[in-house]
Amino acid sequence: MRTNENYILREIDEESILIPIGKASEHLNGMIHLTPTAAFIWKEVDSSNCVEEIIQKLMEKYEVTEEIAKRDVYGFLTELYRQNMVLEIPELKDNVETLEK
């Protein structure tokens, strides 16, 4: 599980922003502003072994229920996976391919 190296996270004035570089900048002109929760999830992708680990960390950090954490993590990661912004997430591959049919 890893983030696409063509997107970098920058924190400017307490705001988290994803900036496309290289090939990604050919498809996306601009920046993506992330909520604190989205920024947390993004940062955890490269250091976590699986989606469930991110869910557990989100529950601990934000003191939310498992249901809310799952919804947020799977929802955000599914969209990032569809956009090729995160790569190699086996838990999402089959689900995203099914949704796209």
QUIFENJO-V512993 format. One record per backbone hydrogen bond with DSSP energy under -0.5 kcal/mol. NH is the residue of the N-H (numbers start at 0). CO is the residue of the C=O. If there is no record, write none. Layout:
nh->{NH	NH}
co->{CO	CO}
This chain:
nh->{1	3	6	7	9	11	11	14	15	16	16	17	18	18	19	20	23	24	25	26	26	27	29	31	32	33	38	39	40	41	42	43	44	44	45	47	53	54	55	56	57	58	59	60	61	62	68	69	70	71	72	73	74	75	76	77	78	79	80	81	82	83	84	85	86	89	91	92	93	95	96	97	98	99	100	100}
co->{86	84	3	18	16	9	14	11	33	9	14	31	7	16	29	5	20	21	22	22	23	23	27	17	30	15	34	35	36	37	38	39	40	41	41	43	49	50	51	52	53	54	55	56	57	58	64	65	66	67	68	69	70	71	72	73	74	75	76	77	78	80	79	79	1	87	88	88	89	91	92	93	94	95	96	97}
